[in-house]
């Protein structure tokens, strides 16, 4: 059975890995000419995604490429005295299995896991999908596939082709995200430096293996801003306007906008779809149920969704009419929960009042100052994200040795489980 996957960021390579382990023939098409290895930002892998990564045999590489960020210094806008926090204690309180890693590093690790078993086509994209499975491309000759999966992100090309206009599924949550790469002139190593004001938060961090740094910008807007998602000059203009006069540090970061080798900007938008499937096509990760970039745990959700989709297709013997509804049933509660988490996280990370700014700084200080036990209890009582990620459970979809070419489950024991305990 031949399956085409569009997108080679995170969900696409994870899905390709598990589909091949279940005996399917997989082709991945990616618009970019090669894997993206510059820019990007740090993403979080929580317990279920860590467990799946372990099953894939890539957990040592994931942990090796962790950013190592374990300290945070917070400056409230208008205040000279910073608040310092122990991030390792906060992360540990949120989830007992967690890694922060650069998205590009994670994508490469997942790609490498099955690159020899998957056909990858770079520098091309889908232009049409017929009901009988014929797919047309910008460059390659038409081909026929049994199933097509869109794993191509918030602005999914596959979703646009199958479900028409994008805007009717978008739920703007009132905020924007910008990321740029810049020289690590401050020598940040394992530290996140943050400036927080009402309606805007800017931060800079450097991962120990990067050699450069990332500046992260989050800001609120009551209305959706007028720009195209590929209009980079306009995006930079909006970012400068949102953070003008915040702090000399932030001004220096913004000065790098015209020199940065990599830049990302987008609205923090959720996707609300009644179904992610139509005919022989389905969606996975941000393409189908983005909870909001940077605030909703979308990377963990994408890894779990890819694992579940591959497992349900295997369980149904490739019958998409059974597998797609089963996949959506399994993921529904996780998707709805992630949306709630995203709204809560956005409110915390981009405070709407001076009290919220004070609360963000002092809350981080308090949690990091408490002993591990009380700090963990406090986080779990006050954050929805901790409760969500610690409650995510999915079935074991173990490929048979025959289907996986004798490789079986890389992590071994069928009783390992991918649950919350």
N, C-alpha and C positions, 0 to 999 in steps of 0.2 A: 504494500500500500504506500503510495507516494503522497507526502505532505509537504506543502510549501509554507514556510514561515517568513514573514516580512519583518525585518528588524534584527540587528545583531548587537543590541546594547546589553541588557540583563535578562529579561524574560525570554527573548529569542534563543540565546545559547543554552539556557537552562532547559527550556522546552525541547530543543534539539537533542540535548544529551539524553534526557529521559525517554524521548520517543525512540531514539536508536536503541536504547537498552531494552525497550519493549518490542523490538523487531521491525519498526517502521523505517521506511526509506525517507530521508529528510533533506530538503534543500532550503537554505536560508538566503534570502536576497536582502541586500543592504544598500541604501542610497549612497552612503559615503564610500569613497574609493578604497578605504582601509579602515581597520579598527581605529577608533579615536583614542589617541594616546597623549593628548595634551589638553590642558584645561580640565573642565569638570569640577565637581565639588564632592565633599565627603558625604557618604550615605551611611545609614545605620542598618546593620543586620542583627535582628533580634532572634530569640531562641529557635523558632521554627525554621527560619532560613539558615541558621547555623547548623541545625540538625540535618537539613537537606544537603547543605554543602559538605557535611561530613560523610553523608551517604555517597556523594559524588567523588569522594576521595580528594577534595581540594581544600579541606579546612586548614591544613598546615600552611598552604600558600596564602590563604585569606588572612590568617593570623599574622603571618610574616609581613604582609603588606599593610597591616593596620596602621592608622595614622599615629597612634601613640599619644594622642591629645589627652592629657590628664589634669591640666590646670586651667583655670579660667579667671581672668581679671576683668571686672565689670566697672565701667565708668558711667555714672548717671549724667545725662546732659545737664550742664550747669554746676556740677559738683566736681571738686578737685580730688576728693578722697576716693580711691577705688575700693571695691569689695573683691576679695580673693576667695576662690572656691576650689574645692577638690572634686574635679569632674569624675575621677575614677570611683569615688564614693557615690556620686549621683547616678552614674551609669549602673553601678553595681546594685544600687537600691531599686532602679527601674526594672532591670532584668538580670537574672543570674547567668545569662549567656548572651553576650553582646560584643560586637566589634564595630568600630567606625573605620571605614575604608574609602579610598577615592573611587568614584564610580568607574572611571576608566580602568583602574587596576582590576576592579571586580569583573568588569566586562571581559578583559583579556584572560583572566583566570578561568571563567566559565567557557569562553571560546576555546581555550586550549584543551579543556577537558574532553571534548569530542570532535576536535577539528579533523582528525583522521577518518572519522566515520560519517561526516556530514559534508554535503556539497555546499560550499559558500560561494555566492556570487556578489562581488562588491561592485560599486559604481553603477548600479542599476536599480530600477524601481518598477512596481506594478502600475499599469495604466488601465487595465480592464480585467474583470473576472466574470466569466459567463456562468450561468446556473449549472452547466454540465461539467464545470471544472477547467475549462480552457482559460489560460492566463496569458495576457499580453504584457510585454515589458517595453520600457523606453528603448532599450538597446538590443536585448537578446530576442531570438525568435520565439514565437508563441509555443507554449507547452501545456500539456494537460496534467492536472493533479487531482487526486481523489478528495483532498481537503486543503483549505487555505486558512492560515492563522495570522491575524494581525498582531504583531508584538512591537509595533512601531510608534509607541509613545502617545503623549497627550494630543498631538496633532496628527493622528494616525491617517495615513493615506488609505489603508484598507477600510477603515471605518467610513471615510468620506465616500469611497466607491460603492460601498454596500448599503450604508445607512443615510446617505445624502449629507445635507449640511451639518457642519460641526456645532454651530451655535445653539441648536435646540437641545443639546445634551449638556451644555456647559452651565455650571453653577459657580459664578464668580463669588469668592468669599471676602472680597474687599482688600486684597493685598497683592503685592508684587515682589518678585525675587530677582536679584541680579548677582552674578558671580564673575569675578575677573581674576586672571593670573597676573602676579606681579613679583618683583624681586623681594626676597626675604631679607630686606635691609635691617630689620630689627632682630634678626637671628632667632626668631621664634622656633622653639623646639619643644613640642608637647604642650604648648600653651595656646589658648584661645583668648584673644584680646577683643573686648566688646564695648561699644558705646551705645547706650540706650536712651532714647527720648520718647516723648509721646508720639506714637504713630510711626516711629522709625527706629530701626536697629541696624548697626553696622558692625562687622567683626572681621578679624584677620587671624589666620592660623597657618602654621607651616608643619607639614608632615616630615618625619625624620628622614625619609628617603627621597623627598621630592626635589630638593635643591632650590625650589622657589616657594611662593606662598599663594594663598587664596584670600581674596577679600569677598565677604558675603554681605549683601544688602537686602534688607526686608523693610518694606514700607506700606502704609495703608493708603487707600484711595476710596472715597465714597462712590466713585463712578468708575466704569471701565475706561481706561485711557485709549486715546486714538493713535494706534500704530499697527503695523503689520508684523507678524512674528518673525519675519526675515529682514525687517528694516532696522539694521544695527545702528546706524547713526541716530535715528530717532529714539531708539531705546537708550542710548548713552545720554542723549539730551534729557530725557525724562529722569534718568537716575541722578544726573547732576542737579537737576532742579529739586528733587526730593530731599537731597542731603546737603544742600548748600548751607554753609555756616554752622554745621553741627559741631565740629572739633577740628583742630589742625591735623590730627592723625587722619581723620576721614578725608579731609581736603587732599592730603598727600596720596591717599589711596585712589581718589578720583582722578588725580593728575595722571595716573597710569592708564586711564581709559583709552587714550589715543596711541599708546605703545603696547598694550597688552597683546600677547599672542593668542589669547583665548578669552572669549566673552560669552556669557549666557544671560538671557533676560526673558522672563515670562510672567504672566499672571499666575497667582495661586488659585487655580481653578479646579473644581471637582467635576467629574463626569457622572451624570445620573442617567442610566439607561435601563429600560425595563428588561431588556435581554441583550446579551452580547453576541448572540448567534443568529444567523439567517442562512438557511440552506446548508451548503457545505463550507460555510465560512464562520469562524468565531474569532473573538478577540481575547487577549490575555494581557495582564499588567495594566500600565497606564493607558493603553489604547482602549481598554474597555471600562476601567473603573478607577481612574486616577483619583485618590483622595485629596490631592493637593501637593505639589512639589515642595519639599523641604519641611513639611509639617505633619504629614499623615502616615509616615512609615511605608511609603509607596514601594520601596525596594524590597522590603520583606514581603509585602503583599504580592509583588510580581513573582518572586521566587516561589512562594507557596502556590500561587495560581498556576504557574507553569508546571510544577510537579503534579498538582491535582489534575490538570487537563490531560497530561500524558497518561497518568494512571487510569483515569476514567475511560480514555480511548482504548487502552489495553484491556481493561476489564470488560468493555463492551465488544471486544474483538474488532475494533475499528468502525463499529456502527455509530456514526455521528448522531443519528436520531435518538439514540439512547445516551450516548456519552455527553453530548453538549448540555442537555438539560440536567444531567447528574452533576456535571462540573459546576453549573450555575447554582444548583442547590447547595452544594458543599461550600461554595465561596460566598454565598449571599450574606450570611451573618458576619463574616470577616470584613466584607466590603462595607456594609452598613456601619459596623463598629469603627472602621478606619475613618469614615467621614466625620463621625462625632469627635474622634480623637484629634483630627486635623483642625476642626473649629476651635477646640479647647487649646491646642498647642499654638495656633496663630494668635489667639487672645493673650497668651502668656508671653510669647516671643516678641510680639509687637504690641506693647501696652497701649491702651486707649486713654489712659489718664496718668497723672503724676503719681497717684497712689499705686497704680499698676507698675510703674517704673520702679518705685521704691520696693514693691513687693517682689519683683523679679530678682533684684539684687540681694535683698535681705533673705529671701527664701533660699537662694543658692548658698549664701553664707551659712545659714542655720543648718541646712541639710549636711553640708560638708563638715561643719563643726561638731555635729553629734556623733556619738559612737555608731558603728555600723548597724547594729540592731535597730535602735530607734530611728536612725535616718532612713533605713529601708522601710520601716513601718509608716513613717511620715509620707514618703513619696507614694507608697501604694495607696494610702488613704486619700491623697490629694491629687493624684494624676490619673486620668482615664486611660492614658497610654499603657501604663504598667498593668492595669487590670486586663486590657485587651490582649496585649502580647503574651502575657502569662497564661491566658486562657485558650489560645489558639491550639486546636488539635486537628490533625488530619490523619487519614488512614495510611497504613503501610501499603504502598503499591509496588510490591517487589517483583521485578522482572524474573522470569524463569531463566535458568542457565541456557536453555536452547534459544530463547528469544534474544538474549544478550550476548550471544556468541561464546557462551561458557563463562562470561565474566560475573554473572549473578549480581548480587548486591555488594558494592565495593566495601561497605562498612560491616558486612557480615550478617549477624544474627537477626532473623525475622522478628524477634521479640524486642528489638531495640526501641521501637515506637517513636513517633514524632509528636507525641502529645506534650502536655504541660507539666508532667511530673518527671 
